[in-house]
Amino acid sequence: MKYFLKIGAYIWHPLLMPLLGTLIYFIITPRYFDIEIIKAKVIAIAILSLFIPIVTYFLLKNLRMVNSIKLEQVWERKIPLMLQSLLILAITKLVFDPYISPELYFFFVGILFSTLSALLMVFFKIKISLHQMGIAGLTLFVIALSVHFQVNMLLWIALFLFANGWVASSRLYTKSHTQLELILGFFFGVIPQLLVLNSWL
């Protein structure tokens, strides 16, 4: 059981959530997109939201500006969250058009607000669960896609609801977060996505 709990933090890592949301959108959307356009978008998201942050982490690690990839100390989160905010902003400006794919555009706007909220908490020396924030925001996005496109996504939704509990249990088991930090992470992931729903749902 302990291995199952620990692996949840890796499977549902917050850096993977933007890419996973993008893939799910292109899988279920009834709109036509040329396959080359889809590939280009997915590669762009992978580079900007996943690969660049990973490379930056190793750079910060070598400069001793972070101690571990878990970013356990509040002060370690400042630069990674600043960079992530800039990268998500670049995605909203360069990768997705609000008129062509408003669902993904506003999904990333919601992610941007979540990331900025987590960054703001750092300045108040408050640590929230980025894992919980990521999976909670993605869960609401999937539910909204199901309603928007009138597609039966009950299995997806059930999986992500289970993942929310899995992530929370994992973070508590490893003593990475307190219950309050998990609750804050959940609401910081869900509320921005709720706020942008009126723009595309």
N, C-alpha and C positions, 0 to 999 in steps of 0.2 A: 504493500500500500504506500509506503514512504517513497518508493521510486515513482509510482504513479502520480503522487502529489507533486513531487519535485519536477517531473517532466512537463507538467502543465505550464510552468513558468516559461519554458522554452518553446513549446508548441504555440502558445498564445502570446508570444513576445510582442510588446507594443509596436516595435518597428515593422512587424509583418502585417499589422492590421490595415494600413492604407493599401498595400498591394493586394491583400485578400479581398478587401471591399471592391477594388477595381476589377479583379478577376470575376467575382460573383456578378457584378453589374453586367459585364460583357457576356457572361454565360446565359443570363436570364432575360436580358433586354429584348423586346420584340423589334426594336429599331435596327435597321441595316447599317452595319459598319464594314467597310472593306477590311479584309483580314490583315493587310499590311498596316493599315491605320491602327488596328487593335494591337498588333505586335509593337509598333512604335510607341504607343501610349503606355503599354505595360512595361516595356524596357525603360522608358523615361521615369516611370514611377519607381521601378526597382532601383534605378541609379540614384534618384534624388531622395527617396525615403528610406532606403535600406543600405546600399553600398557606400555612399558618401558618409553617412553617420558611423558606419562600422570602421571605415578608414580613419575618420576623425577621432574615434575613440582610441585607436592604437597610437595616434599622434599625441593625444592628450595624456595617455598612459605613459608614453616615453618622456613627456615633459613633466610628469608627476603632478598633473593637474587633476587627475582622477586616480582613485586607488584600485577600483575594480569595475567591471562592466555592470555590476548591480547598482552602482551609484548610491550606495547606502547612506552616505553623508549628504545632508541638504546642500552644502556648498558645492559639491561635485556636480550638481545638476544644472547649475547656472549656464555654463557655456554650451553643453549639449542641447539644452532646451532653447537657447537663443539660436543656435545653428538650425535646429529642427524647425523653428518658427520661420526662419528665412527660406528654408528649403520648401516647406509647405506653401509659403507665399509664392515662391517661384512656380510651383505646380499650378496654382490657381491663375497665375498670370500667363504662363507659357504652354501648359499642357492641355488644359480643358477650357472650352468655351461655354459660357453660361447659356448660350442660345442653342448650341448643338447637343451638349450633354449636360443639362442643368443638374441632373441628379448627382453626377460625380463632382461637378464644380462645387455645389453647395455642401456635399459630403466633405470635401477638403476645406471649405470655409469653416465648417463645424470643427474639423480637426485642428485648424489654425487657432480658433478661439479656445479650444481645450488646452492646446499646448501653451498658449499665452497665459491662460489661467493658472496652469501648473507652474509656469515661470514666475508669475506674480506671487504665488505662495512661497517660492524660494526666498524672495526678498523679505518675507515675514517669518522666515525660518520654519516654514511648515512643509513637511514632506507628505505628498499624496501618492497613492499607488498608480503608477503609470500603466501597469499591466491591467488593472481594473478599469482605468479610464479608457484604454484602447478597446478592450473587448466589449465594454458597455456601449460605447459609441457605435461600434460596428454592428452590434445586435439591434440597436434601434434603426440603423440604416437598412438592414436586411428586412426588418418588419415593415418599414415604410416602402421599400421596393415591392414587397409582396402586395401591399394595398394599392400602390400606384399603378402597377402593371397588371393587377388582378391575377397574379400567378400564385398557385398553391406552393408555398415554401415552408410548410409546417415542419418538415424534417430539418431544414436549415435552421429555422427559428428554435426548434427544440435543441439542436446541437449547440447553438450559441448561448441559449439560456443555461444549458448544462455547463458550458465552458465558463460562464460567469461564476458559477459556484465552484468549479474546478480551480480557477485562478485564485479566488478568494481563499479557498481552503489551502492551496499551495503556499500562498504568501503568509498565511497565519502559521502553517506548519513549520515553515523555515524561519519564522520570526522576522521576516523582512518588513512587515507592516503591522500596525495595530488595526483594530476594527474600525476606528475613526478614520484612519488613513485610507482604508478600503472603501468606506462609505463616501468619503470626499472624492476619491477617484471615480467611483460609480457615477456620482452626480455631475462631476466635471466632464465626464464622457458623454452622458445622456443629454444634459441641458442644452449645450451648444447645438447638438443635432436637432433637438426639439425646436429651437429658436429659428433654424433655417428651413424647417419643413414647409412653412407657408410659401416659401419662394419657389418650390418645385412640386410639392405633393398635390 
